[in-house]
Amino acid sequence: MSREHRPLNIGEAPTDPWRVDQPDSCCYIAFVAGEDLPDPGDAFDAILATFGVEPEDIEPIGLDDAAVAWSFLCSIKGRANRVLIWCERANPAHTPDDEARDARWCLVIETILEFGSPVVDAARLAATVARMGGQRTLLVFTPDLAMIFRANEIERLFLRQPVGALLDERHLFRIEVVGSAGATETTADRTHAPQTYWLRTHGLHRVGRPELEMFEIPHDELRPALDLLNMLGSRIATEPLPEPGTPFEVGPQLQITLVPVDEVIETLDPTAAGGARDRGPELRGQRAAVCAVGKRGSFRAVWMPPHDVLQMVLRGNAGYFVSEGIMRVREIMARRAWPAFTELFVARASYPEARFYAQIEIPAGRAEASGISIAVDDLWIEVTAATNEEVRGVVVTHRSEGAPRGHGEEMHAPIAALANWKIISLRIPGREQLVDVTAEEAGILGVS
């Protein structure tokens, strides 16, 4: 699968017809233990520790809520938008997933994310609210996306330097999946799974971008459809988009187009999820449907899901471009969790079903020196030897402009060139089914 980052509007002047002029705000909440009222001065210190500057233009404000102990607005040098911070009494009934029931206070920070660097800005906001509570912070919660960050995650994702190094654009949104029963039948002894799915992002409005939707996705295409929304959502968080209806690449030889959702749902099958009857006020605003290039149909041309793209990815014949942020995080995680990979590889006789793969980044022009006969950007190998210094294997996937090449060639590379890894069909104690593990999911192996 190609991991090369490409601009979305290749060969065209940058345009931004999809910009959301009034983005949604971003909010992080720290649940804090202890009866002592948190001090507003701790908030000032937290801003200085995270942003490297003291808050300016501090303005105490009154919030119409008896539970609020104190609140203020402030400016932070380098940020375009002011920040609202407040402290309120925690309600045990409102703790996320019934966690942190020992919390006595909630420290809240709310603002508009910075368009130029939304991931780093979001990480700094989370770090600030975590530092405000200090050792008393039990967890950090973002109600916008219903994400919970516990103590070890707070330290790893927000407090270590550089801030947000292990976060990418996927932190900015989530994907919701709604099933549609369609023509399936429910009998006394069996309820059939939904025939098609409606996928939608939630959170991209916070960075001034349209929310993405996909309609009528069959069960077998659900995984590549989820991956497409993840990859595409991550890219549009910081990249301009082409005009509605304009084809563009999401992978080598993979083209889609974005269309205003209203143009799609007017011809949507009445049994499909996501139609007019399913759309409440929370689904208003700028929204883009991910569609195949060009309308389809001889009787009445309509916009269709990109089934051809999803099928190519499903068959393993193509892959999506990913954002620079995702590439960076994958590389960091792959190298950090490499000892866990090598430990399992050394003990592979105990895991006879498992297959071990590594993705290697090779700069163009250096491929021949690495034992590959053509210039490439990256490739996957099935590992035959692995140490803390290097990896060896046989090329199993190797694409240049979408064309598989180099299959079966032997190669080796230093760990500094490791871009990703995965273990297929690994048996883990306590799990009935074999699992596939990637570097980003190394927590399954006990790697933090």
C-alpha positions in Angstrom: 0.0 0.0 0.0 1.4 3.4 -0.9 2.1 5.7 1.9 3.1 8.7 -0.1 1.5 12.0 0.7 0.0 13.8 -2.3 -1.9 17.1 -2.5 -5.6 16.6 -3.0 -5.9 19.1 -5.9 -3.1 17.9 -8.1 -2.6 20.1 -11.1 -5.1 22.7 -10.0 -4.9 26.1 -8.3 -5.8 25.7 -4.6 -9.4 26.3 -3.9 -11.5 26.2 -0.7 -15.2 26.1 -1.6 -15.9 23.8 1.3 -14.7 26.1 4.1 -16.9 26.3 7.2 -17.0 30.0 8.2 -18.2 29.4 11.7 -16.4 26.3 13.0 -17.6 24.5 16.1 -15.7 25.0 19.3 -13.4 22.5 20.9 -13.6 21.5 24.5 -11.5 19.4 27.0 -12.5 18.6 30.5 -10.2 17.4 33.3 -12.0 15.4 36.1 -10.1 16.3 39.3 -10.1 14.5 42.7 -10.1 16.2 46.1 -12.4 18.6 47.9 -10.0 21.6 47.8 -11.2 24.1 45.2 -8.7 24.3 42.2 -6.9 27.6 42.1 -7.2 29.8 39.0 -3.5 30.5 39.3 -2.9 26.9 38.4 -4.6 27.6 35.1 -2.2 30.5 34.4 0.8 28.3 35.3 -0.5 25.5 33.0 -0.8 27.9 30.1 2.7 29.1 30.6 4.0 25.5 30.9 2.2 24.4 27.7 2.3 27.4 25.4 5.5 29.0 26.7 3.8 32.3 27.3 1.6 33.8 30.1 -2.1 34.4 29.4 -3.0 38.0 28.4 -6.2 40.1 28.6 -7.6 38.0 31.4 -11.3 38.8 31.9 -13.2 37.2 34.7 -16.7 36.4 33.6 -19.9 35.1 35.2 -21.5 31.9 33.9 -25.2 31.4 34.7 -24.6 28.1 36.6 -24.5 27.7 40.3 -22.1 24.8 40.0 -19.4 27.1 38.5 -16.8 28.2 41.0 -14.8 30.5 38.8 -14.3 31.3 35.1 -12.4 33.7 32.8 -11.5 34.5 29.2 -8.0 35.1 28.1 -5.7 35.5 25.1 -2.7 33.4 24.4 0.0 34.9 22.3 0.2 33.1 18.9 -3.4 32.0 19.0 -6.0 33.8 17.0 -8.9 32.8 19.2 -9.5 33.6 22.9 -9.8 30.8 25.4 -12.6 30.2 27.9 -11.6 28.4 31.1 -13.8 27.5 34.1 -14.1 25.3 37.2 -17.3 23.7 38.2 -18.4 21.1 40.8 -18.3 17.6 39.3 -21.5 15.6 39.0 -20.8 11.9 39.6 -23.8 11.0 37.3 -22.1 12.8 34.4 -18.7 11.1 34.4 -17.8 9.6 31.0 -18.5 5.9 30.9 -19.2 6.0 34.7 -15.4 6.5 35.3 -13.8 9.0 37.6 -16.7 8.9 40.1 -14.3 10.1 42.7 -13.9 13.4 40.9 -15.0 16.4 42.8 -14.2 19.1 40.3 -14.2 19.6 36.5 -11.7 22.0 34.9 -12.8 23.0 31.4 -11.1 24.7 28.5 -13.0 25.8 25.4 -12.0 27.6 22.2 -11.8 27.5 18.4 -9.0 25.4 17.1 -6.2 27.0 15.2 -6.7 26.3 11.5 -2.9 26.2 10.6 -2.0 23.6 13.2 -5.1 22.0 14.7 -3.5 18.8 16.0 -0.8 20.5 17.9 -3.3 23.1 19.2 -5.7 20.4 20.4 -2.9 18.6 22.1 -1.9 21.8 23.9 -5.4 22.5 25.1 -5.6 19.0 26.5 -2.2 19.3 28.1 -3.2 22.7 29.7 -6.4 21.3 31.3 -4.5 18.2 32.5 -1.8 20.4 34.1 -4.4 22.6 35.7 -5.5 19.6 37.8 -1.9 18.3 38.3 -1.6 15.1 40.3 -5.3 15.3 41.1 -6.3 14.8 37.4 -8.1 11.5 37.0 -8.8 11.7 33.3 -9.3 14.1 30.5 -12.5 14.0 28.4 -13.4 15.7 25.2 -17.2 15.7 24.9 -17.1 16.8 21.3 -15.8 13.4 20.3 -16.6 11.3 23.4 -12.9 10.5 23.8 -11.5 9.5 27.2 -7.8 9.9 28.1 -6.6 8.1 31.3 -3.5 8.9 33.3 -1.0 6.9 31.2 -2.5 8.3 28.0 -2.4 11.9 29.3 1.3 11.6 30.0 2.1 9.8 26.7 0.0 11.9 24.4 -0.1 15.4 25.9 2.6 16.0 28.5 5.7 14.5 26.9 7.7 16.7 24.6 7.2 17.6 21.9 3.5 18.1 22.7 1.3 15.9 20.5 4.1 14.0 18.8 2.0 10.8 19.0 -1.2 12.4 17.7 -2.3 12.9 14.1 -5.3 14.4 12.3 -7.4 11.4 13.3 -7.5 12.9 16.8 -9.7 15.7 15.3 -12.8 13.6 14.4 -14.6 10.3 14.8 -16.6 8.2 12.4 -20.1 7.1 13.1 -21.7 4.1 11.4 -25.4 3.6 11.1 -26.9 0.4 9.6 -29.9 0.2 7.3 -31.9 -3.1 7.2 -33.0 -2.5 3.7 -34.7 -5.6 2.3 -33.5 -7.9 4.9 -36.0 -10.0 6.9 -36.3 -10.6 10.6 -37.5 -14.1 11.6 -38.3 -15.7 14.9 -35.0 -17.4 15.1 -32.7 -15.0 13.3 -32.2 -11.3 12.8 -30.1 -10.6 9.7 -27.3 -8.1 9.8 -27.9 -4.7 8.1 -27.5 -4.8 4.3 -25.9 -1.4 3.9 -24.3 1.3 6.1 -24.3 5.0 6.3 -20.9 6.4 7.5 -20.4 10.0 8.7 -17.6 11.9 10.3 -18.1 14.1 13.4 -15.6 16.8 14.4 -14.3 18.2 11.1 -16.5 21.3 11.5 -14.2 22.2 14.4 -11.4 22.8 12.0 -13.5 24.6 9.5 -13.9 21.7 7.1 -17.0 19.9 5.8 -18.1 16.7 7.5 -17.9 13.6 5.2 -20.6 11.1 4.5 -20.9 7.8 2.6 -24.1 6.1 1.8 -25.3 2.5 0.9 -22.0 0.8 1.8 -22.4 -3.0 1.8 -21.0 -5.0 4.7 -18.0 -6.4 2.7 -16.9 -2.8 1.8 -17.3 -1.4 5.3 -13.6 -1.7 6.3 -12.2 0.0 3.2 -14.9 2.6 3.5 -13.9 3.3 7.1 -10.3 3.5 6.1 -11.2 5.9 3.2 -13.0 8.3 5.6 -10.2 8.1 8.1 -7.5 8.9 5.4 -9.6 11.5 3.6 -10.7 13.2 6.8 -7.2 13.4 8.0 -6.0 15.1 4.8 -8.8 17.6 4.5 -8.2 18.8 8.0 -5.3 20.8 6.7 -5.5 20.7 2.9 -7.8 22.6 0.5 -10.3 20.7 -1.5 -11.2 20.9 -5.2 -14.6 22.2 -6.4 -17.6 19.9 -5.8 -17.8 17.2 -8.4 -14.2 17.5 -9.4 -12.3 14.1 -9.5 -9.2 13.8 -7.4 -6.9 11.1 -6.3 -7.1 9.4 -2.9 -4.5 6.8 -3.9 -2.6 5.6 -7.0 -5.1 5.3 -9.7 -8.0 5.8 -7.2 -10.2 8.7 -7.9 -13.4 9.9 -6.1 -15.3 13.2 -6.0 -17.0 15.1 -3.2 -20.6 16.3 -3.7 -22.9 18.3 -1.4 -24.9 15.8 0.6 -28.2 17.4 -0.4 -27.6 16.4 -4.0 -27.1 12.8 -3.0 -29.9 12.2 -0.5 -32.6 13.5 -2.9 -32.0 10.3 -5.0 -31.1 8.0 -2.1 -33.0 4.7 -1.9 -35.9 5.3 0.6 -34.8 2.2 2.7 -31.2 3.4 3.0 -30.0 5.1 6.2 -28.9 8.7 6.0 -31.9 10.0 4.0 -34.1 13.1 4.8 -35.9 11.2 7.6 -32.7 10.5 9.5 -31.3 14.0 9.4 -31.8 16.1 12.5 -30.4 19.6 13.2 -27.1 18.2 14.3 -26.5 17.2 10.7 -26.8 20.7 9.2 -24.0 22.8 7.8 -21.4 22.1 5.2 -21.4 18.3 4.5 -19.8 16.4 1.6 -20.7 13.0 0.3 -17.9 10.8 -0.9 -18.9 9.5 -4.4 -17.7 7.8 -7.5 -16.4 10.0 -10.3 -19.3 11.1 -12.5 -23.0 10.3 -12.1 -24.2 6.8 -13.0 -27.4 5.4 -14.5 -29.0 5.5 -18.0 -32.6 6.3 -16.9 -31.7 8.9 -14.3 -28.1 9.7 -13.6 -27.3 9.8 -9.9 -24.3 10.1 -7.6 -23.1 6.7 -6.4 -20.8 5.4 -3.7 -17.2 4.8 -4.9 -17.7 1.0 -5.0 -14.9 0.6 -7.6 -12.4 2.2 -5.4 -13.5 0.2 -2.3 -13.3 -3.0 -4.2 -9.8 -2.4 -5.5 -8.7 -1.7 -1.9 -10.6 -4.7 -0.6 -8.8 -7.0 -3.1 -5.4 -5.5 -2.1 -4.8 -4.0 -5.5 -4.5 -0.4 -4.3 -4.1 1.7 -1.2 -4.9 5.2 0.0 -2.6 8.2 0.3 -2.2 9.2 4.0 -1.5 12.5 5.7 1.9 13.5 6.8 0.8 13.4 10.4 -0.3 9.7 10.1 3.0 8.8 8.4 4.9 10.5 11.2 3.0 8.8 14.0 3.2 5.4 12.4 6.9 5.6 12.0 7.4 6.7 15.7 5.1 3.9 16.9 6.7 1.3 14.7 10.2 2.0 15.9 9.1 2.4 19.6 7.3 -0.9 19.6 9.9 -2.8 17.5 11.3 -4.7 20.5 7.8 -6.3 21.0 7.8 -7.3 17.3 11.3 -8.8 17.5 10.5 -10.7 20.7 7.5 -12.3 19.1 9.4 -13.0 15.9 12.2 -14.8 17.8 9.5 -16.9 19.4 7.6 -17.4 16.2 7.7 -21.2 16.6 5.2 -20.8 19.3 2.9 -18.9 16.9 2.7 -21.1 13.8 -0.2 -19.2 12.2 1.4 -15.8 12.5 3.0 -13.9 9.6 5.4 -11.0 10.2 5.6 -8.0 7.9 7.5 -4.7 7.9 7.1 -1.6 5.8 10.3 0.1 4.8 10.8 3.6 3.6 13.5 3.9 0.9 14.2 7.4 -0.6 14.0 7.5 -4.4 17.4 7.0 -5.9 18.7 4.9 -3.0 16.7 1.7 -3.8 19.5 0.1 -5.8 21.9 0.5 -2.9 19.4 -1.2 -0.6 19.2 -4.3 -2.9 16.1 -3.2 -4.9 16.5 -2.8 -8.6 14.1 0.1 -9.1 13.5 3.4 -7.4 10.6 3.3 -4.9 9.3 5.3 -2.0 8.4 2.4 0.3 7.5 -1.3 0.3 6.3 -4.2 2.5 8.4 -7.2 3.2 7.7 -10.5 4.9 10.3 -10.6 7.6 12.9 -13.4 7.6 15.2 -11.8 10.2 14.8 -9.1 12.7 17.2 -7.5 15.2 17.3 -4.2 17.1 19.5 -2.8 14.3 18.0 -4.1 11.1 15.3 -6.0 9.4 15.5 -8.5 6.5 12.8 -10.0 4.3 11.2 -10.7 1.0 9.3 -8.1 -0.9 5.5 -8.9 -0.9 4.1 -5.5 -1.8 5.9 -2.8 -3.8 4.1 -0.2 -5.8 5.3 2.7 -7.9 2.5 4.7 -9.4 0.1 1.9 -8.3 1.8 -0.9 -10.2 3.0 -3.8 -8.1 6.7 -4.6 -8.7 9.6 -6.2 -7.1 7.7 -9.1 -5.6 10.0 -11.8 -4.3 13.2 -9.7 -4.1 15.2 -10.0 -0.9 16.2 -6.9 0.9 17.4 -5.5 4.2 17.2 -2.1 5.8 18.2 -0.4 9.0 15.6 0.3 11.7 15.9 4.0 10.9 14.1 3.1 7.6 11.2 1.3 9.4 7.9 2.9 8.5 5.4 0.4 9.9 4.9 -3.2 10.8 2.1 -5.7 11.3 1.6 -9.2 12.5 -1.1 -11.2 10.9 -3.0 -14.1 12.6 -1.3 -13.8 16.0 -2.6 -15.9 18.9 -2.9 -13.9 22.1 -3.6 -15.6 25.5 -7.1 -14.9 26.6 -8.5 -14.3 23.1 -10.4 -17.0 21.2 -9.8 -15.6 17.8 -6.5 -14.9 16.0 -5.8 -11.2 15.8 -4.0 -8.9 13.4 -1.7 -6.4 15.2 -0.2 -3.2 13.8 2.4 -0.9 15.4 -0.4 1.5 16.3 -2.2 -1.3 18.2 0.9 -2.4 20.0 -1.0 -1.8 23.3 -2.5 -5.3 22.7 1.1 -6.6 23.3 1.5 -4.5 26.5 3.5 -1.7 24.8 2.5 1.9 25.8 
